[in-house]
Amino acid sequence: MHRIYTYLWVAACLIMVITASCRKDFDYPQSSGQLQFSKDTVFLDTVFTNIGSSTYTLKVYNSSSDDVQIPFIGLKNGLESGYRLNVDGLPGKEFSDIPILAKDSLFVFIETTFGITTVGDNEFLYTDAIQFGTEATRQEVQLVTLVKDAVFLYPRTLSNGMKETLLLGFDEEGNEIRIEGFFLEDAELNFSNEKPYVVYGYAAVAEDRALTIDAGARIHFHKDSGIIVTSGGSLNANGSLSEDQELSENEIIFEGDRLEPDFSEVPGQWGTIWLAEGSRANSLDYVTIKNATVGVLVDGSPEASPPTLTLRNSKIQNSSSVNLWGRNTSIEAQNLVAGSAGEISVYCNLGGNYDFKHATIANYWNDGFRSGPSLLIDNFVETASTIESMDLERANFANCIIYGNRSVELQLADNGSKAFDFNFKNCLIRFEDSNGTFDGNPLYDFENPILYENLLVNGRPGFSNPFAGDFSLTTESEAIDNGDVQTALEVPLDIFGNDRTLSPDLGVFEFFPNN
């Protein structure tokens, strides 16, 4: 008998547990249109056609004292909508009988991917709405996305299922070094400003071919993507001065393919523009290169005429490693802003031939530790087994600012085995060697007129907002009116087209009290 009572007691407990644990969704009264929302319109930031957006969040509140059931949650355009939902962990486009407890909330996550080819416009607003409840008590939250069409460039998928690759060279054991990429066809060698370009992998310019980019073009790179100009090839980016400096309508912009504001200043989103050894007469005029790993990598040809790379009126900034990296090459730069970078802003590496006039090289990296200076110049590379040295034939900097948030922003490294010829003329340089680390080093003898002329050491640059990448000058700047006039005559206009020939300032920007 005792055993029977025990069984009955256990059974009763199980019934109570089961009853208590059962969902009572179907016992809830239906919501009566009194839901509240974290926003009445969800703006999904600009996306390219056929590229998925980020995930956006909408919070739905039940502020009443009663548990309720939402009979319907779904997209107004139904199953054909270009939006996708996830309601409290359930993916789909339509949902029924969703419970929400008193004084509680639930999350709705929203994404979109849309094919603009069905519309035929280069850019348009795509809209829909999330509906809550039945027709009598329906509430809506609007969805809005700006969708842009683009020209997509990507490697082919081969018959074996692998992506097309480019041969970069061979390792020490003779094995091929390859990277996912493709050669641009002749019909693809002109980037216009009609649509943005989105590049997957590395787009390569073949020998005896030139990639020409028109003013106003926008080039976007997917992760681990970029441009390679091979031996005998050329890159000519022909931007021009914009009337609206915020719109930058005539500037050429290279950046990542994530258009959301949260990605606008994220470094390392794509690879590099690589001007390989033997590429020739490359030119970048009125361009902005941002958020790369290495903004521009230039190899070889220190004796090239014209230089391997000519840079004018351009900005390279927010690279996760180096903004401008030249390796035993020739670079001429005028009106260049080389901003913040994770290691070095400008690296003149393994010798070469460099000429910079009216450059602002300013590294205010604040996204972690930075070990390198704003400007590093050397004539050798040391590996575990060898030291490779090359002549630094010339590294001239005139009317430049070399500054940043480290105490020493200029570093020179000469191993003594090759030529090391450099000169700084009318430059403002941050070099606060408080520990005397460089005392007695002849490379930093700022009184030597052969190496340094009219130098401003540790003067105030007076930048407007350097941590935000604004290196225009304020009234506090000691760069004002301290430029060499002859150099200014060679570069008579600043990056905004202002005349600087009367009393030139150092760096890219000419200061005007009323501007």
SULLIN-V473060 format. One record per residue. N is the residue number from 1. PSI is psi as a letter, one per 30 degrees, with the letter a starting at -180 (NA if undefined). OMEGA is omega in whole degrees, -180 to 180 (none if undefined). BURIAL is I if it has 24 or more other ideal C-beta (glycine too) atoms within 12 Angstrom, else O. Layout:
# SULLIN-V473060
N;PSI;OMEGA;BURIAL
N;PSI;OMEGA;BURIAL
This chain:
# SULLIN-V473060
1;e;179;O
2;e;179;O
3;e;180;O
4;e;179;O
5;e;179;O
6;e;180;O
7;e;-179;O
8;e;180;O
9;e;179;O
10;e;180;O
11;e;179;O
12;e;179;O
13;e;180;O
14;e;180;O
15;e;-180;O
16;e;180;O
17;e;-179;O
18;e;-180;O
19;e;-178;O
20;e;-175;O
21;f;-179;O
22;k;174;O
23;k;-180;O
24;h;-177;O
25;e;-171;O
26;f;177;O
27;f;-177;O
28;k;171;I
29;l;179;O
30;k;177;I
31;k;-175;I
32;h;177;O
33;g;-178;O
34;g;177;O
35;l;174;I
36;l;-173;O
37;l;180;I
38;f;176;O
39;l;-180;O
40;f;175;O
41;k;176;O
42;j;178;I
43;j;174;I
44;k;-173;I
45;l;-174;I
46;k;176;I
47;l;171;I
48;l;176;I
49;k;177;I
50;g;173;O
51;k;-177;I
52;k;179;I
53;l;166;I
54;l;177;I
55;k;-179;O
56;l;-171;I
57;k;171;O
58;k;179;I
59;k;-178;I
60;k;-174;I
61;k;168;I
62;j;-176;I
63;f;-179;O
64;l;180;O
65;g;-178;O
66;k;169;O
67;k;179;O
68;l;177;I
69;k;178;I
70;j;-173;I
71;f;-178;I
72;k;167;I
73;k;-179;I
74;l;179;I
75;k;-177;I
76;e;179;I
77;g;173;O
78;a;-176;O
79;f;179;O
80;f;-177;O
81;k;175;I
82;f;177;I
83;l;176;I
84;k;-178;I
85;l;168;I
86;j;-176;O
87;j;-179;I
88;h;175;I
89;f;-180;O
90;j;179;O
91;l;177;O
92;a;178;O
93;f;177;I
94;k;-176;I
95;k;-179;I
96;k;171;O
97;i;179;I
98;j;-178;I
99;l;173;I
100;k;-173;I
101;l;179;I
102;k;179;O
103;g;-178;O
104;a;-178;O
105;l;172;O
106;l;-178;I
107;k;171;I
108;k;179;I
109;k;-172;I
110;k;174;I
111;l;175;I
112;k;167;I
113;k;-174;O
114;k;177;I
115;j;-174;O
116;f;-177;I
117;f;179;O
118;f;-179;O
119;e;176;O
120;f;177;O
121;l;178;O
122;f;-177;O
123;k;178;I
124;l;176;O
125;k;175;O
126;k;-175;I
127;l;174;I
128;a;178;I
129;k;171;I
130;k;-179;I
131;k;179;I
132;k;176;I
133;l;179;I
134;l;-175;O
135;e;-177;O
136;e;-176;O
137;g;-171;O
138;k;171;O
139;k;-176;I
140;k;169;I
141;k;-175;I
142;k;176;I
143;k;-178;I
144;k;178;I
145;k;171;I
146;k;-178;I
147;k;178;I
148;k;171;I
149;l;-178;I
150;l;170;I
151;j;-178;I
152;k;178;I
153;k;-174;I
154;l;178;I
155;k;178;I
156;l;171;O
157;k;-175;O
158;l;-177;O
159;f;178;O
160;g;179;O
161;f;180;O
162;l;176;O
163;k;176;O
164;k;-178;I
165;l;176;O
166;k;177;I
167;j;-180;O
168;f;-177;O
169;a;-177;O
170;k;177;O
171;a;-175;O
172;f;-180;O
173;g;178;O
174;g;179;O
175;k;-180;O
176;k;172;O
177;j;-176;O
178;l;178;O
179;k;180;I
180;k;-178;I
181;a;-172;I
182;l;175;I
183;k;176;I
184;k;174;I
185;l;-179;O
186;e;-179;O
187;f;-178;O
188;g;-172;I
189;g;172;I
190;j;176;I
191;j;-179;I
192;a;178;O
193;g;-178;I
194;e;177;O
195;l;171;I
196;l;175;I
197;k;177;I
198;k;-174;I
199;k;173;I
200;k;-175;I
201;a;-179;I
202;k;175;I
203;k;-173;I
204;k;175;I
205;k;-174;I
206;l;177;I
207;k;179;O
208;g;175;O
209;l;179;I
210;k;173;I
211;j;179;I
212;k;-179;I
213;k;-176;I
214;l;177;I
215;k;178;I
216;f;-179;I
217;l;177;I
218;k;-178;I
219;k;-177;I
220;k;-177;I
221;k;173;I
222;l;179;I
223;k;179;O
224;h;179;O
225;l;179;I
226;a;179;I
227;k;173;I
228;k;173;I
229;j;-174;I
230;l;-179;I
231;k;-179;I
232;f;179;O
233;l;-179;I
234;l;173;I
235;k;179;I
236;j;179;I
237;j;-169;I
238;i;174;I
239;l;179;I
240;l;-177;I
241;k;180;I
242;k;174;O
243;e;179;O
244;j;-174;O
245;f;177;O
246;e;179;O
247;e;180;O
248;h;-171;I
249;f;-179;O
250;f;179;I
251;l;174;I
252;k;-176;I
253;k;174;I
254;k;179;I
255;a;180;I
256;l;-176;I
257;g;174;I
258;j;-172;I
259;f;-179;I
260;k;179;I
261;e;-180;O
262;f;-179;O
263;g;-172;I
264;f;-179;O
265;h;179;I
266;j;-178;I
267;l;174;I
268;g;-179;I
269;f;180;I
270;a;-172;I
271;c;-173;I
272;l;163;I
273;j;-173;I
274;j;174;I
275;j;-171;I
276;l;-180;I
277;k;-178;I
278;f;173;I
279;l;-169;I
280;k;173;I
281;h;176;I
282;k;-179;I
283;k;177;I
284;j;-178;I
285;k;-177;I
286;i;176;I
287;l;169;I
288;k;178;I
289;j;-173;I
290;l;170;I
291;g;177;I
292;l;167;I
293;e;168;I
294;j;-175;I
295;d;177;I
296;k;177;I
297;k;-174;I
298;k;-177;I
299;k;164;I
300;l;175;I
301;h;179;I
302;f;-179;I
303;g;-174;O
304;k;176;I
305;j;-2;O
306;l;-178;O
307;l;176;I
308;e;178;I
309;k;170;I
310;k;-179;I
311;k;177;I
312;k;170;I
313;h;-170;I
314;l;-180;I
315;k;173;I
316;k;-171;I
317;l;173;I
318;h;173;I
319;k;-178;I
320;f;179;I
321;d;-176;I
322;k;177;I
323;e;-179;I
324;j;-175;I
325;j;176;I
326;k;-179;I
327;j;-179;I
328;h;-174;I
329;a;178;I
330;k;-179;I
331;k;171;I
332;k;-176;I
333;k;176;I
334;k;-176;I
335;h;179;I
336;k;168;I
337;j;172;I
338;j;-171;I
339;b;-173;I
340;k;177;I
341;l;-175;I
342;f;178;I
343;d;-174;I
344;k;178;I
345;e;176;I
346;k;-178;I
347;j;173;I
348;j;-164;I
349;k;172;I
350;h;179;I
351;a;179;I
352;a;-173;I
353;j;-172;I
354;k;179;I
355;j;-178;I
356;k;177;I
357;k;-180;I
358;h;175;I
359;k;171;I
360;j;-180;I
361;j;-169;I
362;j;-175;I
363;j;178;I
364;h;-179;I
365;k;179;I
366;g;-180;O
367;h;-178;O
368;a;-177;O
369;k;177;O
370;k;-178;I
371;f;-176;O
372;l;178;I
373;l;174;I
374;e;-179;I
375;k;176;I
376;k;178;I
377;k;175;I
378;l;179;I
379;g;179;I
380;l;173;I
381;k;-179;O
382;k;175;O
383;a;-179;O
384;f;-173;O
385;f;-175;O
386;l;170;O
387;j;178;O
388;k;-177;O
389;k;176;O
390;l;179;I
391;k;164;I
392;j;-174;I
393;e;180;I
394;k;170;I
395;j;-176;I
396;k;178;I
397;j;-178;I
398;k;-180;I
399;h;-176;I
400;l;171;I
401;k;179;I
402;j;-168;I
403;l;178;I
404;a;-177;I
405;g;169;I
406;l;-176;I
407;e;179;O
408;j;-175;I
409;g;173;I
410;k;178;I
411;k;-180;I
412;k;-177;I
413;j;-179;I
414;k;179;I
415;g;174;O
416;f;-176;O
417;f;-178;O
418;l;179;I
419;k;179;O
420;i;-172;I
421;j;-180;I
422;l;179;I
423;k;174;I
424;k;-176;I
425;k;-180;I
426;h;179;I
427;k;173;I
428;j;-172;I
429;k;172;I
430;j;-180;I
431;i;-179;I
432;i;-177;O
433;i;-174;O
434;f;-179;O
435;f;-180;O
436;g;-178;O
437;e;-175;O
438;g;178;O
439;k;178;O
440;f;178;O
441;j;-175;O
442;f;179;O
443;f;-178;I
444;g;175;I
445;i;-174;O
446;f;175;I
447;f;-180;O
448;j;-176;O
449;f;177;O
450;e;-177;O
451;e;-173;I
452;k;177;I
453;k;175;I
454;h;-176;I
455;k;170;I
456;j;-179;I
457;k;179;I
458;g;172;O
459;l;-180;I
460;j;178;O
461;f;178;I
462;h;178;I
463;k;-178;I
464;e;-179;O
465;i;-171;O
466;e;-179;I
467;f;174;O
468;g;177;O
469;g;178;I
470;j;-176;I
471;g;171;I
472;l;-171;I
473;k;173;I
474;l;-178;O
475;f;-178;O
476;f;-172;O
477;k;173;I
478;g;175;I
479;f;-175;I
480;k;175;I
481;g;-179;O
482;g;-180;I
483;l;174;I
484;k;-174;I
485;e;-179;O
486;e;176;O
487;e;180;I
488;e;177;I
489;f;177;O
490;f;177;I
491;i;-167;I
492;f;-178;O
493;k;175;I
494;a;-173;I
495;f;177;I
496;g;179;I
497;g;179;O
498;k;179;I
499;k;-179;O
500;g;-168;I
501;f;-176;O
502;e;179;O
503;i;-170;O
504;k;173;I
505;l;176;I
506;l;178;I
507;a;-171;I
508;e;-168;I
509;k;173;I
510;k;-177;I
511;k;174;I
512;k;-174;O
513;e;-176;O
514;g;-178;O
515;NA;none;O
